[in-house]
Amino acid sequence: MNQRSFRLGTTSYIIADNLVNNARFLAGQVDDMELVLFDLADGRSNLPSPKETAELKAIGQIAGLSYTVHLPLDIRLTDDGSLNHPSILLAEKVITCTRPLNPLAYVFHLDGRHIRHLPQEDTARWLWQEHIMQALSWLADQAGGWSKLALENVEGYALDFLDPFLQATAVRRCIDIGHLWVDNHHLTVPQYLEHHLPRTSVIHLHGLDADGHDHHSLDRMSEEALLKIIQLLQIHNFAGVLTMEIFERPDFEASLARLAPIFSRLYTQ
């Protein structure tokens, strides 16, 4: 057996409190906290103030807690190719206020809902891809380099939907296994994960309920399925972040309990 090479994380929504108190609660229990942020038109926002960012940074330094950041809106440009789209403007605000934390990754989705079923050669899809290339370059500049970006797969999209951007840029990947399960790719998850793991910096893991809804506790998934995933991370010495993307304390505690015997079996304590 060996030591675990990856960082285990979860979200900033485990206790019903602010970002700082979630970080205090999670410090010592996990290695990374994913900042799930919002800034709504009605004035509601949880973007950290400079004081809160300083507190998060101090907690991280003392407890060895790193941070990943999930950008709030699916990324795209305006129809005329401008950077003035709300997703870009909000991404800039989020990156600016979290930059002092030196996040391991900025995780984000692409907004391709209006073109995802069009053939690759369709003019509208081609134009959208050109816009996304511009958006990715801008994001990389803002975030501090391509290695800081983690492009996430989303349910409802083809498995190869992200391939043009992976082939044309140095963007990293966030593999959301829960989204693959939602789309009934249970049998192909190990192969998909192994194929894309060298390009991956973040993995999201969350369970499905009986109706196929995700972001539930990992104890809803079979130990065999979870063991296969963790074994792949062990075999390939995955050095990124495995985030339990769940949003309640009971689900967090049940997920830790679900993973405990797997970690005990595969890793020295």
N, C-alpha and C positions, 0 to 999 in steps of 0.2 A: 504494500500500500504506500501512498505518497500523500503529500499535502495538497489541499485543494488549490488549483492555480487561478481560479476565477473569483471574482468578487460577487457575493450574494447581496441582492438589494431588494427594496420594495418601494412603494410610493409614499408621497408626503401626505396621504389621506388615511392614515391608519388610526389615529385617534382624532376625535372631533375638536380639533384645535388648529392653531396656526402652523406655519412652516417651521418656525424655530422650536416650538414645543414638540412637534413631530420628530424633528431631528434629535432633540434631547431624549425622547422616548426610545427611538430606534438605535441610538448610539450604543454600541456594545452587543446589540442583537443581530445587526446586519452590517455590511461593509459599505453600502451605497444607498443613497436616497434619491429617487427620481422626483424632481420637482415638477408637479403637475399644476400648471399655471393657467390663469384666466384673467381677462381684462375686458369686461363687458360694456356695451354702449350705455347701459343704465347706471353705470358708475361702480358696479360691484367689481372688485379686483383683488387678487392675492399676490400681485407682483411685489417682490420684497423691496422694502425701502433700503436706503444705504445702511441704516442702523441694523435692520434685520439681516441684510447680506453679511455685515460684519460679524453678527452673532453666529450665523450659519458657518461662516469661515472659521471662527474660533472653535466651535463645536467639532468641526471637521478635523482641525489640527490637533485638538486634544484627544479625540476619540478615534482618530484614523478613519473617519467617515468621509467618503468621497460623494460627489454629486453627479447625476446626469440630469438633463433638462429636456422636458418634452415641450416642443413648440405648440402653442394652443390651436392654431388653425392650419388646415391642409394648404400646402404651399402652391401658389400659382401666380402668374402675372395678370394684369388686366387684359381684356380682349385685344387692345391695341399694343400690347407688349410693354406696358409701363410697369415700373416698380412700385407704383402707388396703390397696389392692391392691398386690402386690409390684412391679408395673411403676411405680406412682406413687412408692412409698417409695424405690425404687432411683433413679428419675429425680431425686428431691430430693437424694439423696446425691451423684449425679454433677454436678448443676448447682452445688451448694454448693462442691464441691472444684475445679471448673473455672472458676467465676465470675471469679477474678482474671485469667484469661487473656483475658477479654472476647471469647469466641468469636464468629466471624461468624455462626454458626448452630448451633442444636441440631437435629439431624436425627433423625426418629423415624418409626416405623410405628404404625399402628393395629391392634389385635387385633380383627378382625371375622370371624374364621374361622367362628364358630358361626352367623352371621347373613348371610353374604355372598351366599347363594343364595336368601334369602327375598325376597318382593316388598316394594317400598318401603312399602306400606301395612300390612304385617304388624306386629302389636303388639310382638312381641319385637324387631324391627328398629327400630321407632320408639323404644322404650325405650332400646335400646343407643345410638342417635344422641343422645338427650337426655343420657345419661351421658357420651358423648364430648364433647359441647359443654361440660359442666362440667369435664371433664378438660383440655380445651384452654384454657379460661379460667384454670384453676389453673396450667398450664404457662406460659402467657404472663406471669402475675404473677411466677412464680419466675425465668423466664429474662430478664426485663427488657423485656418488650413483645412484641407479635405479630411484629414484624419479625425477632426472634431465632429464631423457630420455622420449621422447614422440614419440612413433611409429605410423606413419601415414598410413591410408588406401589410396590406390591409385586406380584410375579407371582401369578397365580391369582385376581386380582380383576378385576372389570369396569373398563373404562377410565373410566367415569363414577362409580366408587364413592366417590371423595373429594369429588365436586361439592357435596353438601349442606353440608359444612364450609367449603369454599372460598367458597360463596355467603353463608354466615351469619357468617363471621368474617374477620379480616384476616390469618389465617395465611398464611405464604409456602409455596412449594413446593420440594421436592427431586424433580426428575425423574430417575428411575433408568432410563437408556436400556437398560442390560443386562437389567433386568427386563422391559422391553417386548419385547426381542429373544427372551427365554426364552419369552414367550407368543406368539411368531410374529407380532408386529406390525411386522416389518421394513419393510414398504412404507408404513406409516402413521406411522412415527417422525418424519419431517421435519414433517408437518402437525401432529402432536400437540405436538411441541416448539415450533413457531412459535406455535401457539394459546396455549400456557400460559407461554411465556417471560416475558411481562411480570410474571407473578406469582412467578417462580422466582428463588431465591437460590443454589441449589446444584444441580449436575447430576452424577450418577454415571455413569461410563462404564467398561465392562469387557467383555472378549471372551468368546465362547462356544466350548467345545470341540466335537468332532464329535458328541458325545452330547447337546448342548444344555445342558450345565452351564456356569454363568457364573462370573464373578470370575477369568477368565484374561486373559492378555496381549492387548493390543489388536492385536497382529500376526496374531491369528486372524480378524480382521474385514477386509473389503475396504477398500482405500484410498478407493474411491468412496463407501462408506457413511460413513466417518469424515470425508471432505472435506465432504459435504453438511451434516453436523452442525456442523463448525467454521465453515463459510461462514455458516450461520444465526446463529451467535454473533457473527460479524463484522458481518453486515448489521444486526443489532439492537443492536450495541454492548453485548452482555451483560457486566455488571459484577460478576457473582457469582463462584462458585468452580466450576471443572470438576475433579472428583475422579476420578482413575484408581483405582477401588476394587478394588485387587488386593493380594495379601498375601505376595508373595515377591520377592526382589531380581531374579532373572532375568526375571520378568514385568514388573517395574518398568522395567528397562533396555530390554527389548524394546518396551515400550509407548512409552517416550520416543523410541526409534529410529523407531517407526512414525509418530509424530506429527511428527517433525522435518521431513520434506520438506513436509508440509502447512503447518506454521507458516512454513517458509521461503518457500513459494509465496504465502501470504496476508499475511504480516506482515514489517515491517522488523525487522532484528535489533538 
